[in-house]
Every structure is written in structure tokens, then in C-alpha cells.
Amino acid sequence: MSAEETKVSFPAEDGVSLEGRLAGKFDGEAWIICHPHPQYGGSMHNNVVLTARDVLLDLGKGTLRFNFRGVGASEGSFDDGRGEALDVEGAASHLRSEHGAKRVCVAAYSFGSRVFLGALKRGLVIDRAAIISPPVSFLDFSPYDLPDGKSAIVVGEYDEFCRRADLDRWLEGQQEKGKDFELSVLTGVDHFFGGAEALLSETLRTALRGS
């Protein structure tokens, strides 16, 4: 799919200017898409980010994918998730104030999922989430909780950064806190979804249809 996108810049919560791409309609539900770790080549042009965007547009949602601080044309520098959480807050404020989004949701991949959960811990409120391959075996997720409302979680069977035992341990804690989520495990898939974009697309579409 070739999405029609508009270039946009908006401020993070601390004023750092960020670059992004808008697509779809924003009078209803708008989704922020968070990319993987910038120190390992992650950006808003990542294959998983683009797959999530295409699924959401097909479902009639608005999307905002953007580069965290220090990536591409976004100002600032890498801040190990702290400043990046302010970036997510800024994206949500931008969608609400400038585009009239009534419902703001987040799709977050890998490092982006920890950043998103960090923004939640700071007080960000969203309506729904899709979390793809949270790297619970690589980064410490113990301080972070899923949002209120339903979350779709998608991981690969052979994800070395999200080993099943580590994920199950974290999710058990989330269940004890009353969090609502649905887990999908993709057979034969690793952390990067190379060659598995179609399977990821189908899984996300099923999980998010009707959201």
C-alpha cells in the first residue's frame, strides 16, 4: 500500500521539535506509532512501523508515525527512553489539539513500547494500545504497566529480545493488576519480522478490527 501522508513537525512535551508523517482521518480515532531503538537503526521508516500504519489506515484510523528525538530531522539527542516519553506525550497533545482526535491510541514496537509505557507512567492517557515485541529480555519492564483498556500484544515465537518465559512473567504481573490484554504469538517469527510482514498485518488487523 502507498499511503498518502503529510509531513508535520510538532513539539515534544519539553519543546523539542519532532518530525512526523500524518495519514488518514482524525475526526475519530487516531493512532501514534512508536519506532524501535534508534541506536540500532530504528526510525519511523521501519518495516514494522509501516506495516502497522498500513493496517490502521485500512481500518479507517488516522496515523501519526514520527521520529524520536535525535533521529532523522527530529531535534535533540537519544535519552534512553526518558526524553522519548516526552515525545510520545507531545504526539498525543498534537493529535488532540491540532487535529481534533477524539480517541488517541498507540501502536508501539520494541524499544518504542518501553517508551510508550514510560509515558503512561508519567500520566499519559490513551484509549487502546497495540504492543509489538516488547523487549522484556533486553530492557527492564518491571516498573511499567499496560494501560487501562484493552491491549493487543503481538510477539514472534523466536524473538530473542522477548523470550516467552520473560514475557509470561511480566504479563502474569499485569494480570494480577487487572490489565486486559490479548496475546498473539506468531509461529516461526523473530524480533524483526523480516519476511513476516504479511503475517503481522493479518494478526494486527484481526486484533484491532472493531476497536
N, C-alpha and C positions, 0 to 999 in steps of 0.2 A: 504494500500500500504506500502511495506517495501522499503524505499528509500536507495540507495547506497550513502552514504555520506563519506566525507573525513574530518578528524579533521584538524583544522587550527588555528593558532594564528596570530594575526595582531595587529599593534599599533593603538590606538585612535589618534586623531589629536594632543594630548598633550603627546603622548608616552606611555600611559598606555597600557599594554598588555591585549588583549581580546581573549577569546576562542570562536570558532565558528565551524559550520559544513557547508561544501560546497557540493552541489549536482547538477547534470545536466551539460549542456554545456554553456560555457561562451563566445563563439565567436560571439554571437549576443546580446541578451537581458538578463541582469542579475538582479535579484530582491533581495534586502535586506529585511529581515523580522524582525520587531521590537516587542519585547515581552511586556507583561503587567507589572504592578507595582511590583518591586522586594520586597518592604516592605509588600506586601500582597501575597507573594509566587510566583510572576511572574518570569518566566525564558524562555529560548529558547525551553524548553520541554513542554510548554503549549499546550493544545488541539487546540486552535485557530491557534497558530503558525504552528503546524504540519499540520493542515487542509490546511492552505494557501500554505505551502510548497508543499504538495501533488498535489494540483490543478495546481500550477505553473509548477511543473515537468511534469505533464500530458500534459500541453500546450507547452512543449518543451523549457521552460525557465530554466536558471541557477538560483540557490538559495543560499543565504548565510543567515543562521539564526545564531544568536550569543547571548552571554550573555553580558548585560550591565556591566559596572564596578561594582565590589563588588559582583557579582553573580557567583556562581559556581567557576570555575578556573580563571575567569577574575580578574585581579588585581584592586586595588583601592577600593573605597567605594561609597556608594549611594550619589548622589549630586543633588537630587531634579530636575533632568532634564537638569541641566546646563552642567555638565561633560558628561552626557549621549548623549547630542547633538554632542559632540566631538567624541563619539564612533561611531555614525552614519556616520559622516564625514570620519572617519578612514576606516569604512567598504566600503564606496564608493571609496575612494582612492585605497584601496586594490584591489577591483574588476577591476578598470581601469588599475592600474599599473602592477599588478601581473598576471591577468587573461585575459587581453585584452578585457574587456567588452566594446562594442560599445555603448550600451544603458544601463543606470543604473536606476532602478525603485525601489520603496519602497512599501512594504505592512506593515502596522503598526496597531497594536491592542491596544486599551485602552490607558494606560499611554504611550505606545510606540508611539502613534500617536501624542501626545503633544511633545514628544522628537523629533520626526521627523520634526514637524513643527518648532520647535526651531532651528533645524539645517538649515532648509530653511531660516529662518530669519537671520541666520549667513552667508548665501551666498551659501549653498549647492544647486547644480543644478541637477535635476533629470528629467527623461523623462515622467514618468507616476506614478500614485500612487493609491493604494487601502487602504482606511482608514476604519477600522473596530471598531465600538463602541467608537468613541471619547468621553471621559468622560467630556462633556461640563457642566454637572450639578455638578461635583465634583472638577474640576480644572478650572482655568481661561484660556479660549481660546481667549479672546478678543484681545490680542496682536498678534495673529498668523493668517496667511493666507494660503489658499491652494496653491499648486504650480501652475505654468503656465502649460498648457497642461491639459488633461482630468484626473479627479479623479473619481474613483468608491468609493462610501460611503455605507457601509452596517451596519445597526443597528437593534436591536431587538425591537419589539413592546413594551415590558415590561422592557426595560433597565432603571433601577433606577439611573444609573450614566450618562445617556444620554437621559434625558426626552425630548419628542418631541418638546415642546414649546421652551426649551432652544436651542435645535439643530436648529430649524427653525429660531430662532432669529440670531444665528451665520451665518447660511447659507444665510439668506437674505443679510447680510453684504458682504458675499463673492460674491453673485450675483451682487451687486452694484459695486464691484471691477472688474467685468468681468470674474470671475473664472468659469471654465467649469467643472461641476460635474454631476454625475448621482446617485441619492439616491435610495437605496433598503431597505425596511422595512420588516423584517421577522415576520410573524404573530406568536404570542404566545411564543416568544423567549425573554430571559432576557440577561443581560450583559455577562454572562459566556458561553452561547451556549452549556451547558450541555445537551446531548441527541439530539442536533440540528446540529451536525457537518455535517451531510449529506445535510441538507438544506443550510447551509452556503457554503458547497462545490459547490453545484449546482448553487447558486447565484453568487459566485465568478467566476465560470467557464463561466457563461453567460456574466458577466460584462467584463471579461478580454480576452475572446476569440477574436483573431484577433488584439490584442493590439500590 
